[in-house]
């Protein structure tokens, strides 16, 4: 997985890769579940999910995933040249 390689290569540090893998997995599972629901309901599956259709716990988890991703992106964006040396 590219995130693991980024960690092994020094671009991601500490638990950053684990956090990103967790966020990716959670988001991917949410999209996959919605696509399955679409297929079962006879609708054309797509990857767009209305936040209003999610329960409050799922919205909270999704928000936390996006915050984690944004935070790590900000750190890596500012430090990537130093991290790769």
PyMOL Python script that loads the backbone (N, CA, C, O; Angstrom):
from pymol import cmd

cmd.read_pdbstr("""\
ATOM      1  N   UNK A   1       0.846  -1.172   0.000  1.00  0.00           N
ATOM      2  CA  UNK A   1       0.000   0.000   0.000  1.00  0.00           C
ATOM      3  C   UNK A   1       0.897   1.243   0.000  1.00  0.00           C
ATOM      4  O   UNK A   1       1.893   1.279   0.722  1.00  0.00           O
ATOM      5  N   UNK A   2       0.563   2.244  -0.787  1.00  0.00           N
ATOM      6  CA  UNK A   2       1.390   3.450  -0.873  1.00  0.00           C
ATOM      7  C   UNK A   2       1.616   4.141   0.471  1.00  0.00           C
ATOM      8  O   UNK A   2       2.686   4.705   0.697  1.00  0.00           O
ATOM      9  N   UNK A   3       0.631   4.108   1.361  1.00  0.00           N
ATOM     10  CA  UNK A   3       0.809   4.757   2.649  1.00  0.00           C
ATOM     11  C   UNK A   3       1.881   4.063   3.476  1.00  0.00           C
ATOM     12  O   UNK A   3       2.659   4.726   4.162  1.00  0.00           O
ATOM     13  N   UNK A   4       1.929   2.758   3.419  1.00  0.00           N
ATOM     14  CA  UNK A   4       2.969   2.003   4.137  1.00  0.00           C
ATOM     15  C   UNK A   4       4.342   2.309   3.534  1.00  0.00           C
ATOM     16  O   UNK A   4       5.325   2.461   4.259  1.00  0.00           O
ATOM     17  N   UNK A   5       4.401   2.398   2.206  1.00  0.00           N
ATOM     18  CA  UNK A   5       5.681   2.731   1.557  1.00  0.00           C
ATOM     19  C   UNK A   5       6.126   4.134   1.930  1.00  0.00           C
ATOM     20  O   UNK A   5       7.318   4.379   2.114  1.00  0.00           O
ATOM     21  N   UNK A   6       5.178   5.059   2.044  1.00  0.00           N
ATOM     22  CA  UNK A   6       5.522   6.420   2.452  1.00  0.00           C
ATOM     23  C   UNK A   6       6.084   6.428   3.870  1.00  0.00           C
ATOM     24  O   UNK A   6       7.000   7.190   4.179  1.00  0.00           O
ATOM     25  N   UNK A   7       5.537   5.586   4.717  1.00  0.00           N
ATOM     26  CA  UNK A   7       6.046   5.479   6.079  1.00  0.00           C
ATOM     27  C   UNK A   7       7.438   4.858   6.092  1.00  0.00           C
ATOM     28  O   UNK A   7       8.338   5.348   6.774  1.00  0.00           O
ATOM     29  N   UNK A   8       7.607   3.789   5.341  1.00  0.00           N
ATOM     30  CA  UNK A   8       8.910   3.123   5.258  1.00  0.00           C
ATOM     31  C   UNK A   8       9.969   4.040   4.657  1.00  0.00           C
ATOM     32  O   UNK A   8      11.144   3.948   5.016  1.00  0.00           O
ATOM     33  N   UNK A   9       9.567   4.918   3.751  1.00  0.00           N
ATOM     34  CA  UNK A   9      10.484   5.842   3.105  1.00  0.00           C
ATOM     35  C   UNK A   9      10.755   7.105   3.909  1.00  0.00           C
ATOM     36  O   UNK A   9      11.566   7.935   3.497  1.00  0.00           O
ATOM     37  N   UNK A  10      10.090   7.266   5.053  1.00  0.00           N
ATOM     38  CA  UNK A  10      10.327   8.406   5.907  1.00  0.00           C
ATOM     39  C   UNK A  10       9.431   9.603   5.672  1.00  0.00           C
ATOM     40  O   UNK A  10       9.548  10.602   6.381  1.00  0.00           O
ATOM     41  N   UNK A  11       8.531   9.531   4.690  1.00  0.00           N
ATOM     42  CA  UNK A  11       7.644  10.658   4.420  1.00  0.00           C
ATOM     43  C   UNK A  11       6.583  10.801   5.524  1.00  0.00           C
ATOM     44  O   UNK A  11       6.237  11.913   5.923  1.00  0.00           O
ATOM     45  N   UNK A  12       6.083   9.681   6.001  1.00  0.00           N
ATOM     46  CA  UNK A  12       5.130   9.683   7.110  1.00  0.00           C
ATOM     47  C   UNK A  12       5.858   9.192   8.351  1.00  0.00           C
ATOM     48  O   UNK A  12       6.684   8.282   8.281  1.00  0.00           O
ATOM     49  N   UNK A  13       5.542   9.808   9.492  1.00  0.00           N
ATOM     50  CA  UNK A  13       6.245   9.465  10.718  1.00  0.00           C
ATOM     51  C   UNK A  13       5.271   9.008  11.792  1.00  0.00           C
ATOM     52  O   UNK A  13       4.084   9.330  11.762  1.00  0.00           O
ATOM     53  N   UNK A  14       5.804   8.253  12.739  1.00  0.00           N
ATOM     54  CA  UNK A  14       4.997   7.818  13.874  1.00  0.00           C
ATOM     55  C   UNK A  14       3.768   7.059  13.424  1.00  0.00           C
ATOM     56  O   UNK A  14       3.850   6.110  12.645  1.00  0.00           O
ATOM     57  N   UNK A  15       2.637   7.493  13.928  1.00  0.00           N
ATOM     58  CA  UNK A  15       1.371   6.824  13.641  1.00  0.00           C
ATOM     59  C   UNK A  15       0.630   7.426  12.449  1.00  0.00           C
ATOM     60  O   UNK A  15      -0.514   7.056  12.188  1.00  0.00           O
ATOM     61  N   UNK A  16       1.257   8.338  11.729  1.00  0.00           N
ATOM     62  CA  UNK A  16       0.572   9.005  10.618  1.00  0.00           C
ATOM     63  C   UNK A  16       0.044   8.006   9.594  1.00  0.00           C
ATOM     64  O   UNK A  16      -1.099   8.129   9.154  1.00  0.00           O
ATOM     65  N   UNK A  17       0.841   7.032   9.211  1.00  0.00           N
ATOM     66  CA  UNK A  17       0.382   6.036   8.228  1.00  0.00           C
ATOM     67  C   UNK A  17      -0.796   5.254   8.774  1.00  0.00           C
ATOM     68  O   UNK A  17      -1.758   5.003   8.048  1.00  0.00           O
ATOM     69  N   UNK A  18      -0.739   4.863  10.045  1.00  0.00           N
ATOM     70  CA  UNK A  18      -1.845   4.107  10.644  1.00  0.00           C
ATOM     71  C   UNK A  18      -3.130   4.930  10.659  1.00  0.00           C
ATOM     72  O   UNK A  18      -4.209   4.413  10.372  1.00  0.00           O
ATOM     73  N   UNK A  19      -3.006   6.216  10.996  1.00  0.00           N
ATOM     74  CA  UNK A  19      -4.176   7.101  11.016  1.00  0.00           C
ATOM     75  C   UNK A  19      -4.763   7.219   9.611  1.00  0.00           C
ATOM     76  O   UNK A  19      -5.979   7.135   9.437  1.00  0.00           O
ATOM     77  N   UNK A  20      -3.906   7.412   8.612  1.00  0.00           N
ATOM     78  CA  UNK A  20      -4.392   7.553   7.238  1.00  0.00           C
ATOM     79  C   UNK A  20      -4.995   6.257   6.715  1.00  0.00           C
ATOM     80  O   UNK A  20      -6.009   6.285   6.018  1.00  0.00           O
ATOM     81  N   UNK A  21      -4.388   5.127   7.041  1.00  0.00           N
ATOM     82  CA  UNK A  21      -4.961   3.837   6.627  1.00  0.00           C
ATOM     83  C   UNK A  21      -6.332   3.649   7.273  1.00  0.00           C
ATOM     84  O   UNK A  21      -7.270   3.196   6.617  1.00  0.00           O
ATOM     85  N   UNK A  22      -6.449   3.991   8.546  1.00  0.00           N
ATOM     86  CA  UNK A  22      -7.742   3.879   9.232  1.00  0.00           C
ATOM     87  C   UNK A  22      -8.798   4.768   8.603  1.00  0.00           C
ATOM     88  O   UNK A  22      -9.936   4.344   8.405  1.00  0.00           O
ATOM     89  N   UNK A  23      -8.423   6.006   8.288  1.00  0.00           N
ATOM     90  CA  UNK A  23      -9.370   6.940   7.660  1.00  0.00           C
ATOM     91  C   UNK A  23      -9.779   6.428   6.283  1.00  0.00           C
ATOM     92  O   UNK A  23     -10.962   6.437   5.940  1.00  0.00           O
ATOM     93  N   UNK A  24      -8.798   5.980   5.490  1.00  0.00           N
ATOM     94  CA  UNK A  24      -9.102   5.448   4.161  1.00  0.00           C
ATOM     95  C   UNK A  24     -10.059   4.262   4.269  1.00  0.00           C
ATOM     96  O   UNK A  24     -11.040   4.175   3.530  1.00  0.00           O
ATOM     97  N   UNK A  25      -9.769   3.365   5.185  1.00  0.00           N
ATOM     98  CA  UNK A  25     -10.604   2.164   5.354  1.00  0.00           C
ATOM     99  C   UNK A  25     -12.031   2.546   5.739  1.00  0.00           C
ATOM    100  O   UNK A  25     -12.994   2.007   5.194  1.00  0.00           O
ATOM    101  N   UNK A  26     -12.159   3.475   6.676  1.00  0.00           N
ATOM    102  CA  UNK A  26     -13.495   3.892   7.116  1.00  0.00           C
ATOM    103  C   UNK A  26     -14.282   4.539   5.982  1.00  0.00           C
ATOM    104  O   UNK A  26     -15.454   4.224   5.774  1.00  0.00           O
ATOM    105  N   UNK A  27     -13.639   5.441   5.251  1.00  0.00           N
ATOM    106  CA  UNK A  27     -14.317   6.129   4.147  1.00  0.00           C
ATOM    107  C   UNK A  27     -14.664   5.144   3.037  1.00  0.00           C
ATOM    108  O   UNK A  27     -15.768   5.180   2.494  1.00  0.00           O
ATOM    109  N   UNK A  28     -13.730   4.270   2.701  1.00  0.00           N
ATOM    110  CA  UNK A  28     -13.973   3.277   1.651  1.00  0.00           C
ATOM    111  C   UNK A  28     -15.129   2.361   2.032  1.00  0.00           C
ATOM    112  O   UNK A  28     -15.970   2.046   1.190  1.00  0.00           O
ATOM    113  N   UNK A  29     -15.179   1.933   3.282  1.00  0.00           N
ATOM    114  CA  UNK A  29     -16.262   1.050   3.725  1.00  0.00           C
ATOM    115  C   UNK A  29     -17.606   1.756   3.652  1.00  0.00           C
ATOM    116  O   UNK A  29     -18.608   1.149   3.273  1.00  0.00           O
ATOM    117  N   UNK A  30     -17.636   3.021   4.009  1.00  0.00           N
ATOM    118  CA  UNK A  30     -18.875   3.795   3.937  1.00  0.00           C
ATOM    119  C   UNK A  30     -19.379   3.884   2.499  1.00  0.00           C
ATOM    120  O   UNK A  30     -20.564   3.674   2.236  1.00  0.00           O
ATOM    121  N   UNK A  31     -18.478   4.195   1.572  1.00  0.00           N
ATOM    122  CA  UNK A  31     -18.848   4.284   0.149  1.00  0.00           C
ATOM    123  C   UNK A  31     -19.296   2.919  -0.361  1.00  0.00           C
ATOM    124  O   UNK A  31     -20.302   2.818  -1.064  1.00  0.00           O
ATOM    125  N   UNK A  32     -18.561   1.879  -0.016  1.00  0.00           N
ATOM    126  CA  UNK A  32     -18.902   0.521  -0.455  1.00  0.00           C
ATOM    127  C   UNK A  32     -20.289   0.116   0.048  1.00  0.00           C
ATOM    128  O   UNK A  32     -21.096  -0.425  -0.708  1.00  0.00           O
ATOM    129  N   UNK A  33     -20.560   0.381   1.324  1.00  0.00           N
ATOM    130  CA  UNK A  33     -21.871   0.042   1.891  1.00  0.00           C
ATOM    131  C   UNK A  33     -22.996   0.783   1.170  1.00  0.00           C
ATOM    132  O   UNK A  33     -24.058   0.211   0.922  1.00  0.00           O
ATOM    133  N   UNK A  34     -22.770   2.041   0.838  1.00  0.00           N
ATOM    134  CA  UNK A  34     -23.788   2.827   0.128  1.00  0.00           C
ATOM    135  C   UNK A  34     -24.005   2.291  -1.291  1.00  0.00           C
ATOM    136  O   UNK A  34     -25.135   2.248  -1.777  1.00  0.00           O
ATOM    137  N   UNK A  35     -22.925   1.886  -1.946  1.00  0.00           N
ATOM    138  CA  UNK A  35     -23.059   1.314  -3.292  1.00  0.00           C
ATOM    139  C   UNK A  35     -23.849   0.008  -3.248  1.00  0.00           C
ATOM    140  O   UNK A  35     -24.694  -0.239  -4.108  1.00  0.00           O
ATOM    141  N   UNK A  36     -23.578  -0.816  -2.260  1.00  0.00           N
ATOM    142  CA  UNK A  36     -24.330  -2.080  -2.104  1.00  0.00           C
ATOM    143  C   UNK A  36     -25.813  -1.777  -1.865  1.00  0.00           C
ATOM    144  O   UNK A  36     -26.682  -2.435  -2.436  1.00  0.00           O
ATOM    145  N   UNK A  37     -26.097  -0.787  -1.025  1.00  0.00           N
ATOM    146  CA  UNK A  37     -27.494  -0.409  -0.765  1.00  0.00           C
ATOM    147  C   UNK A  37     -28.175   0.070  -2.044  1.00  0.00           C
ATOM    148  O   UNK A  37     -29.338  -0.249  -2.290  1.00  0.00           O
ATOM    149  N   UNK A  38     -27.444   0.841  -2.861  1.00  0.00           N
ATOM    150  CA  UNK A  38     -27.994   1.300  -4.142  1.00  0.00           C
ATOM    151  C   UNK A  38     -28.334   0.120  -5.046  1.00  0.00           C
ATOM    152  O   UNK A  38     -29.417   0.067  -5.629  1.00  0.00           O
ATOM    153  N   UNK A  39     -27.420  -0.808  -5.157  1.00  0.00           N
ATOM    154  CA  UNK A  39     -27.641  -1.979  -6.018  1.00  0.00           C
ATOM    155  C   UNK A  39     -28.841  -2.774  -5.530  1.00  0.00           C
ATOM    156  O   UNK A  39     -29.687  -3.181  -6.326  1.00  0.00           O
ATOM    157  N   UNK A  40     -28.915  -2.995  -4.233  1.00  0.00           N
ATOM    158  CA  UNK A  40     -30.048  -3.756  -3.676  1.00  0.00           C
ATOM    159  C   UNK A  40     -31.380  -3.050  -3.898  1.00  0.00           C
ATOM    160  O   UNK A  40     -32.417  -3.698  -4.037  1.00  0.00           O
ATOM    161  N   UNK A  41     -31.348  -1.713  -3.930  1.00  0.00           N
ATOM    162  CA  UNK A  41     -32.575  -0.940  -4.129  1.00  0.00           C
ATOM    163  C   UNK A  41     -32.875  -0.708  -5.606  1.00  0.00           C
ATOM    164  O   UNK A  41     -33.858  -0.048  -5.944  1.00  0.00           O
ATOM    165  N   UNK A  42     -32.032  -1.247  -6.489  1.00  0.00           N
ATOM    166  CA  UNK A  42     -32.263  -1.100  -7.915  1.00  0.00           C
ATOM    167  C   UNK A  42     -31.823   0.240  -8.477  1.00  0.00           C
ATOM    168  O   UNK A  42     -32.185   0.594  -9.600  1.00  0.00           O
ATOM    169  N   UNK A  43     -31.045   0.988  -7.705  1.00  0.00           N
ATOM    170  CA  UNK A  43     -30.529   2.272  -8.175  1.00  0.00           C
ATOM    171  C   UNK A  43     -29.135   2.088  -8.771  1.00  0.00           C
ATOM    172  O   UNK A  43     -28.445   1.112  -8.479  1.00  0.00           O
ATOM    173  N   UNK A  44     -28.740   3.032  -9.601  1.00  0.00           N
ATOM    174  CA  UNK A  44     -27.384   3.033 -10.141  1.00  0.00           C
ATOM    175  C   UNK A  44     -26.434   3.459  -9.030  1.00  0.00           C
ATOM    176  O   UNK A  44     -26.599   4.540  -8.466  1.00  0.00           O
ATOM    177  N   UNK A  45     -25.451   2.639  -8.706  1.00  0.00           N
ATOM    178  CA  UNK A  45     -24.537   3.009  -7.623  1.00  0.00           C
ATOM    179  C   UNK A  45     -23.649   4.189  -8.016  1.00  0.00           C
ATOM    180  O   UNK A  45     -23.255   4.339  -9.173  1.00  0.00           O
ATOM    181  N   UNK A  46     -23.350   5.007  -7.031  1.00  0.00           N
ATOM    182  CA  UNK A  46     -22.397   6.103  -7.235  1.00  0.00           C
ATOM    183  C   UNK A  46     -21.649   6.325  -5.926  1.00  0.00           C
ATOM    184  O   UNK A  46     -21.995   5.740  -4.900  1.00  0.00           O
ATOM    185  N   UNK A  47     -20.643   7.156  -5.964  1.00  0.00           N
ATOM    186  CA  UNK A  47     -19.808   7.358  -4.786  1.00  0.00           C
ATOM    187  C   UNK A  47     -20.179   8.601  -3.991  1.00  0.00           C
ATOM    188  O   UNK A  47     -19.520   8.908  -2.998  1.00  0.00           O
ATOM    189  N   UNK A  48     -21.211   9.317  -4.398  1.00  0.00           N
ATOM    190  CA  UNK A  48     -21.631  10.499  -3.669  1.00  0.00           C
ATOM    191  C   UNK A  48     -22.557  10.098  -2.538  1.00  0.00           C
ATOM    192  O   UNK A  48     -23.519   9.357  -2.742  1.00  0.00           O
ATOM    193  N   UNK A  49     -22.262  10.592  -1.346  1.00  0.00           N
ATOM    194  CA  UNK A  49     -23.095  10.305  -0.178  1.00  0.00           C
ATOM    195  C   UNK A  49     -23.485  11.625   0.457  1.00  0.00           C
ATOM    196  O   UNK A  49     -22.625  12.447   0.773  1.00  0.00           O
ATOM    197  N   UNK A  50     -24.762  11.826   0.641  1.00  0.00           N
ATOM    198  CA  UNK A  50     -25.244  13.025   1.313  1.00  0.00           C
ATOM    199  C   UNK A  50     -24.970  12.892   2.811  1.00  0.00           C
ATOM    200  O   UNK A  50     -25.386  11.909   3.425  1.00  0.00           O
ATOM    201  N   UNK A  51     -24.288  13.851   3.400  1.00  0.00           N
ATOM    202  CA  UNK A  51     -24.051  13.782   4.847  1.00  0.00           C
ATOM    203  C   UNK A  51     -25.354  13.721   5.640  1.00  0.00           C
ATOM    204  O   UNK A  51     -25.394  13.155   6.733  1.00  0.00           O
ATOM    205  N   UNK A  52     -26.414  14.300   5.092  1.00  0.00           N
ATOM    206  CA  UNK A  52     -27.711  14.273   5.781  1.00  0.00           C
ATOM    207  C   UNK A  52     -28.278  12.861   5.901  1.00  0.00           C
ATOM    208  O   UNK A  52     -29.127  12.600   6.752  1.00  0.00           O
ATOM    209  N   UNK A  53     -27.804  11.946   5.042  1.00  0.00           N
ATOM    210  CA  UNK A  53     -28.315  10.575   5.083  1.00  0.00           C
ATOM    211  C   UNK A  53     -27.611   9.724   6.138  1.00  0.00           C
ATOM    212  O   UNK A  53     -28.004   8.583   6.380  1.00  0.00           O
ATOM    213  N   UNK A  54     -26.578  10.273   6.760  1.00  0.00           N
ATOM    214  CA  UNK A  54     -25.793   9.524   7.734  1.00  0.00           C
ATOM    215  C   UNK A  54     -26.279   9.804   9.152  1.00  0.00           C
ATOM    216  O   UNK A  54     -26.730  10.909   9.456  1.00  0.00           O
ATOM    217  N   UNK A  55     -26.185   8.800  10.012  1.00  0.00           N
ATOM    218  CA  UNK A  55     -26.529   9.028  11.412  1.00  0.00           C
ATOM    219  C   UNK A  55     -25.433   9.870  12.068  1.00  0.00           C
ATOM    220  O   UNK A  55     -24.341  10.003  11.515  1.00  0.00           O
ATOM    221  N   UNK A  56     -25.712  10.429  13.224  1.00  0.00           N
ATOM    222  CA  UNK A  56     -24.794  11.386  13.853  1.00  0.00           C
ATOM    223  C   UNK A  56     -23.445  10.750  14.208  1.00  0.00           C
ATOM    224  O   UNK A  56     -22.412  11.412  14.105  1.00  0.00           O
ATOM    225  N   UNK A  57     -23.437   9.506  14.614  1.00  0.00           N
ATOM    226  CA  UNK A  57     -22.173   8.846  14.955  1.00  0.00           C
ATOM    227  C   UNK A  57     -21.298   8.665  13.714  1.00  0.00           C
ATOM    228  O   UNK A  57     -20.092   8.909  13.767  1.00  0.00           O
ATOM    229  N   UNK A  58     -21.890   8.244  12.612  1.00  0.00           N
ATOM    230  CA  UNK A  58     -21.138   8.072  11.367  1.00  0.00           C
ATOM    231  C   UNK A  58     -20.623   9.411  10.871  1.00  0.00           C
ATOM    232  O   UNK A  58     -19.482   9.506  10.418  1.00  0.00           O
ATOM    233  N   UNK A  59     -21.452  10.449  10.951  1.00  0.00           N
ATOM    234  CA  UNK A  59     -21.000  11.794  10.549  1.00  0.00           C
ATOM    235  C   UNK A  59     -19.828  12.250  11.410  1.00  0.00           C
ATOM    236  O   UNK A  59     -18.877  12.841  10.900  1.00  0.00           O
ATOM    237  N   UNK A  60     -19.890  11.981  12.706  1.00  0.00           N
ATOM    238  CA  UNK A  60     -18.807  12.377  13.608  1.00  0.00           C
ATOM    239  C   UNK A  60     -17.516  11.645  13.247  1.00  0.00           C
ATOM    240  O   UNK A  60     -16.450  12.258  13.192  1.00  0.00           O
ATOM    241  N   UNK A  61     -17.606  10.348  13.004  1.00  0.00           N
ATOM    242  CA  UNK A  61     -16.420   9.566  12.613  1.00  0.00           C
ATOM    243  C   UNK A  61     -15.848  10.062  11.287  1.00  0.00           C
ATOM    244  O   UNK A  61     -14.632  10.172  11.131  1.00  0.00           O
ATOM    245  N   UNK A  62     -16.720  10.359  10.348  1.00  0.00           N
ATOM    246  CA  UNK A  62     -16.285  10.855   9.039  1.00  0.00           C
ATOM    247  C   UNK A  62     -15.596  12.216   9.184  1.00  0.00           C
ATOM    248  O   UNK A  62     -14.563  12.469   8.565  1.00  0.00           O
ATOM    249  N   UNK A  63     -16.177  13.072   9.997  1.00  0.00           N
ATOM    250  CA  UNK A  63     -15.577  14.385  10.256  1.00  0.00           C
ATOM    251  C   UNK A  63     -14.183  14.232  10.875  1.00  0.00           C
ATOM    252  O   UNK A  63     -13.244  14.923  10.483  1.00  0.00           O
ATOM    253  N   UNK A  64     -14.061  13.326  11.838  1.00  0.00           N
ATOM    254  CA  UNK A  64     -12.760  13.088  12.472  1.00  0.00           C
ATOM    255  C   UNK A  64     -11.750  12.534  11.465  1.00  0.00           C
ATOM    256  O   UNK A  64     -10.575  12.899  11.504  1.00  0.00           O
ATOM    257  N   UNK A  65     -12.196  11.662  10.573  1.00  0.00           N
ATOM    258  CA  UNK A  65     -11.306  11.135   9.538  1.00  0.00           C
ATOM    259  C   UNK A  65     -10.802  12.257   8.648  1.00  0.00           C
ATOM    260  O   UNK A  65      -9.610  12.328   8.349  1.00  0.00           O
ATOM    261  N   UNK A  66     -11.703  13.135   8.224  1.00  0.00           N
ATOM    262  CA  UNK A  66     -11.298  14.252   7.370  1.00  0.00           C
ATOM    263  C   UNK A  66     -10.365  15.209   8.105  1.00  0.00           C
ATOM    264  O   UNK A  66      -9.419  15.729   7.512  1.00  0.00           O
ATOM    265  N   UNK A  67     -10.621  15.443   9.382  1.00  0.00           N
ATOM    266  CA  UNK A  67      -9.724  16.310  10.165  1.00  0.00           C
ATOM    267  C   UNK A  67      -8.338  15.698  10.296  1.00  0.00           C
ATOM    268  O   UNK A  67      -7.330  16.395  10.181  1.00  0.00           O
ATOM    269  N   UNK A  68      -8.292  14.404  10.536  1.00  0.00           N
ATOM    270  CA  UNK A  68      -7.001  13.720  10.652  1.00  0.00           C
ATOM    271  C   UNK A  68      -6.229  13.804   9.343  1.00  0.00           C
ATOM    272  O   UNK A  68      -5.034  14.102   9.331  1.00  0.00           O
ATOM    273  N   UNK A  69      -6.916  13.539   8.254  1.00  0.00           N
ATOM    274  CA  UNK A  69      -6.275  13.610   6.933  1.00  0.00           C
ATOM    275  C   UNK A  69      -5.744  15.022   6.691  1.00  0.00           C
ATOM    276  O   UNK A  69      -4.599  15.192   6.272  1.00  0.00           O
ATOM    277  N   UNK A  70      -6.563  16.024   6.950  1.00  0.00           N
ATOM    278  CA  UNK A  70      -6.168  17.409   6.729  1.00  0.00           C
ATOM    279  C   UNK A  70      -4.960  17.790   7.583  1.00  0.00           C
ATOM    280  O   UNK A  70      -4.040  18.455   7.107  1.00  0.00           O
ATOM    281  N   UNK A  71      -4.970  17.374   8.823  1.00  0.00           N
ATOM    282  CA  UNK A  71      -3.869  17.684   9.727  1.00  0.00           C
ATOM    283  C   UNK A  71      -2.559  17.077   9.239  1.00  0.00           C
ATOM    284  O   UNK A  71      -1.530  17.753   9.202  1.00  0.00           O
ATOM    285  N   UNK A  72      -2.599  15.813   8.869  1.00  0.00           N
ATOM    286  CA  UNK A  72      -1.391  15.136   8.394  1.00  0.00           C
ATOM    287  C   UNK A  72      -0.935  15.737   7.069  1.00  0.00           C
ATOM    288  O   UNK A  72       0.264  15.906   6.850  1.00  0.00           O
ATOM    289  N   UNK A  73      -1.868  16.059   6.188  1.00  0.00           N
ATOM    290  CA  UNK A  73      -1.501  16.709   4.929  1.00  0.00           C
ATOM    291  C   UNK A  73      -0.771  18.023   5.188  1.00  0.00           C
ATOM    292  O   UNK A  73       0.224  18.324   4.529  1.00  0.00           O
ATOM    293  N   UNK A  74      -1.265  18.801   6.143  1.00  0.00           N
ATOM    294  CA  UNK A  74      -0.636  20.069   6.464  1.00  0.00           C
ATOM    295  C   UNK A  74       0.782  19.896   6.970  1.00  0.00           C
ATOM    296  O   UNK A  74       1.678  20.645   6.581  1.00  0.00           O
ATOM    297  N   UNK A  75       0.990  18.922   7.828  1.00  0.00           N
ATOM    298  CA  UNK A  75       2.323  18.661   8.359  1.00  0.00           C
ATOM    299  C   UNK A  75       3.258  18.198   7.253  1.00  0.00           C
ATOM    300  O   UNK A  75       4.369  18.711   7.117  1.00  0.00           O
ATOM    301  N   UNK A  76       2.811  17.234   6.468  1.00  0.00           N
ATOM    302  CA  UNK A  76       3.655  16.689   5.400  1.00  0.00           C
ATOM    303  C   UNK A  76       3.942  17.763   4.355  1.00  0.00           C
ATOM    304  O   UNK A  76       5.060  17.841   3.845  1.00  0.00           O
ATOM    305  N   UNK A  77       2.960  18.582   4.033  1.00  0.00           N
ATOM    306  CA  UNK A  77       3.154  19.642   3.049  1.00  0.00           C
ATOM    307  C   UNK A  77       4.269  20.597   3.477  1.00  0.00           C
ATOM    308  O   UNK A  77       5.052  21.055   2.644  1.00  0.00           O
ATOM    309  N   UNK A  78       4.339  20.892   4.762  1.00  0.00           N
ATOM    310  CA  UNK A  78       5.348  21.810   5.249  1.00  0.00           C
ATOM    311  C   UNK A  78       6.712  21.190   5.512  1.00  0.00           C
ATOM    312  O   UNK A  78       7.714  21.902   5.594  1.00  0.00           O
ATOM    313  N   UNK A  79       6.756  19.867   5.643  1.00  0.00           N
ATOM    314  CA  UNK A  79       7.998  19.215   6.053  1.00  0.00           C
ATOM    315  C   UNK A  79       8.522  18.149   5.096  1.00  0.00           C
ATOM    316  O   UNK A  79       9.529  17.512   5.405  1.00  0.00           O
ATOM    317  N   UNK A  80       7.893  17.931   3.969  1.00  0.00           N
ATOM    318  CA  UNK A  80       8.237  16.754   3.169  1.00  0.00           C
ATOM    319  C   UNK A  80       9.671  16.740   2.696  1.00  0.00           C
ATOM    320  O   UNK A  80      10.280  15.672   2.623  1.00  0.00           O
ATOM    321  N   UNK A  81      10.234  17.897   2.372  1.00  0.00           N
ATOM    322  CA  UNK A  81      11.636  17.878   1.905  1.00  0.00           C
ATOM    323  C   UNK A  81      12.577  17.501   3.041  1.00  0.00           C
ATOM    324  O   UNK A  81      13.544  16.771   2.821  1.00  0.00           O
ATOM    325  N   UNK A  82      12.311  17.985   4.252  1.00  0.00           N
ATOM    326  CA  UNK A  82      13.149  17.634   5.393  1.00  0.00           C
ATOM    327  C   UNK A  82      12.999  16.162   5.755  1.00  0.00           C
ATOM    328  O   UNK A  82      13.972  15.501   6.119  1.00  0.00           O
ATOM    329  N   UNK A  83      11.783  15.657   5.654  1.00  0.00           N
ATOM    330  CA  UNK A  83      11.531  14.258   6.027  1.00  0.00           C
ATOM    331  C   UNK A  83      12.208  13.267   5.091  1.00  0.00           C
ATOM    332  O   UNK A  83      12.572  12.169   5.512  1.00  0.00           O
ATOM    333  N   UNK A  84      12.377  13.633   3.850  1.00  0.00           N
ATOM    334  CA  UNK A  84      12.951  12.698   2.881  1.00  0.00           C
ATOM    335  C   UNK A  84      14.479  12.726   2.853  1.00  0.00           C
ATOM    336  O   UNK A  84      15.086  11.949   2.116  1.00  0.00           O
ATOM    337  N   UNK A  85      15.101  13.583   3.619  1.00  0.00           N
ATOM    338  CA  UNK A  85      16.566  13.656   3.635  1.00  0.00           C
ATOM    339  C   UNK A  85      17.162  12.610   4.515  1.00  0.00           C
ATOM    340  O   UNK A  85      18.384  12.532   4.641  1.00  0.00           O
TER     341      UNK A  85
END
""", "prot")
cmd.dss("prot")
cmd.show_as("cartoon", "prot")
cmd.util.cbc("prot")
cmd.orient("prot")
